[in-house]
Amino acid sequence: MRNDTNRQVILTSRPTDIPQAGHFELRESVVPEIGNGQFLLRNIYLSVDPAMRGWVSAVANYSEPVALGSVMRAISVGEVIESRHPDYAAGEVVCGLFGWQEFALSDGSEVWFKHDPALAPVSTALGVLGINGLTAYFGLLDVGQPKAGETVVVSTAAGAVGSAVGQLAKIQGCRTVGITGSDDKVALCREAFGYDAAVNYHADDLDSALAAACPDGIDVYFDNTAGRISDAVYRQLNVGARCAICGTASVSSWEPWPDGPRLERHLLVKRARAQGFLLFDFQDRFGEARTQLARWLNEGRLSYREDVLDGLEHAPGAIARLYAGENRGKLLIKLGDAPG
């Protein structure tokens, strides 16, 4: 249902490290009128993702920084409530870059895909059937190229992406080892997501713990962290290993360039490959991946957890919550009920 007020989360200052609640402000604006070729979306769930830290940084990476004074860039899923666009009808559910706000006006350029609520709950369009599942799917299968019987290691293994990677690797017939930040999350990796072994990276001797968990070495590494965790993994790569670089969450700043161990010797001697990737590289194949992920989900071969915050007022501090590891599953902000 439409009202006249649109609450929005505005970026008001530029963080140098992890964004905090004080870098944002809740403001109200008037819900815009739609024009020809546009539709109005009522957001149902907002996503909270590690990439948002880079989006607000003063240093551009793969996208321009969010401008100060503008709505915080974010992926969301919502219901079309008014439309003058031929491709979008009132009542349809769509996912895309609609920002941290209650309502969004769109010409369709921000849309990633439509979601059928009969396929899976609307929230999954932001998680296991959205950015997290898609990242896991393409990063593991296209970049990592696992083969049955190989050992796959995943950092931030209990997170929304990592947990999906581990399960997809098991579906491919691999042995899976997770790296995570607490004993509780080690248990979660083993019990909820089916990892064969899991390691707490706060262990006194991470190299020894990892060697014990990977007695046959490491064939595929899905890297969400960089830093000392990845240093330990690279030391135990097998000949011909593949490393899919998804994120660098453990590195507080890339200005100035951080010092640390170099990976070139490992890649050379082990004839290994390390490749970065972005989900946007595969946007023309989202339909393929979502169909397969939904099939595995409905067959019970893929599970997920969600941590849902109720209300837009939780958004400003949500990125800091994510980086502190306080969430237990995909971190979402719920703004309303799904249609139907």
Rosetta blueprint (number, residue, H / E / L):
1 M L
2 R L
3 N L
4 D L
5 T E
6 N E
7 R E
8 Q E
9 V E
10 I E
11 L E
12 T L
13 S L
14 R L
15 P L
16 T L
17 D L
18 I L
19 P L
20 Q L
21 A H
22 G H
23 H H
24 F E
25 E E
26 L E
27 R E
28 E E
29 S E
30 V E
31 V L
32 P L
33 E L
34 I L
35 G L
36 N L
37 G L
38 Q L
39 F E
40 L E
41 L E
42 R E
43 N E
44 I E
45 Y E
46 L E
47 S E
48 V L
49 D L
50 P L
51 A H
52 M H
53 R H
54 G H
55 W H
56 V L
57 S L
58 A L
59 V L
60 A L
61 N L
62 Y L
63 S L
64 E L
65 P L
66 V L
67 A L
68 L L
69 G L
70 S L
71 V E
72 M L
73 R L
74 A L
75 I L
76 S E
77 V E
78 G E
79 E E
80 V E
81 I E
82 E E
83 S E
84 R L
85 H E
86 P L
87 D L
88 Y E
89 A L
90 A L
91 G L
92 E L
93 V E
94 V E
95 C E
96 G E
97 L L
98 F L
99 G L
100 W L
101 Q E
102 E L
103 F E
104 A E
105 L E
106 S E
107 D L
108 G L
109 S L
110 E L
111 V E
112 W E
113 F E
114 K E
115 H E
116 D L
117 P L
118 A L
119 L L
120 A L
121 P L
122 V H
123 S H
124 T H
125 A H
126 L H
127 G L
128 V L
129 L L
130 G L
131 I H
132 N H
133 G H
134 L H
135 T H
136 A H
137 Y H
138 F H
139 G H
140 L H
141 L H
142 D H
143 V H
144 G H
145 Q L
146 P L
147 K L
148 A L
149 G L
150 E L
151 T E
152 V E
153 V E
154 V E
155 S E
156 T L
157 A L
158 A L
159 G L
160 A H
161 V H
162 G H
163 S H
164 A H
165 V H
166 G H
167 Q H
168 L H
169 A H
170 K H
171 I H
172 Q L
173 G L
174 C L
175 R E
176 T E
177 V E
178 G E
179 I E
180 T E
181 G L
182 S L
183 D H
184 D H
185 K H
186 V H
187 A H
188 L H
189 C H
190 R H
191 E H
192 A L
193 F L
194 G L
195 Y L
196 D L
197 A E
198 A E
199 V E
200 N E
201 Y L
202 H L
203 A L
204 D L
205 D L
206 L H
207 D H
208 S H
209 A H
210 L H
211 A H
212 A H
213 A H
214 C L
215 P L
216 D L
217 G L
218 I E
219 D E
220 V E
221 Y E
222 F E
223 D E
224 N L
225 T L
226 A L
227 G H
228 R H
229 I H
230 S H
231 D H
232 A H
233 V H
234 Y H
235 R L
236 Q L
237 L E
238 N E
239 V E
240 G E
241 A E
242 R E
243 C E
244 A E
245 I E
246 C L
247 G L
248 T L
249 A L
250 S L
251 V L
252 S L
253 S L
254 W L
255 E L
256 P L
257 W L
258 P L
259 D L
260 G L
261 P L
262 R L
263 L L
264 E H
265 R H
266 H H
267 L H
268 L H
269 V H
270 K L
271 R L
272 A L
273 R E
274 A E
275 Q E
276 G E
277 F L
278 L L
279 L H
280 F H
281 D H
282 F H
283 Q H
284 D H
285 R H
286 F H
287 G H
288 E H
289 A H
290 R H
291 T H
292 Q H
293 L H
294 A H
295 R H
296 W H
297 L H
298 N H
299 E L
300 G L
301 R L
302 L L
303 S L
304 Y L
305 R L
306 E E
307 D E
308 V E
309 L E
310 D E
311 G L
312 L H
313 E H
314 H H
315 A L
316 P L
317 G L
318 A H
319 I H
320 A H
321 R H
322 L H
323 Y H
324 A L
325 G L
326 E L
327 N L
328 R L
329 G L
330 K E
331 L E
332 L E
333 I E
334 K E
335 L L
336 G L
337 D L
338 A L
339 P L
340 G L
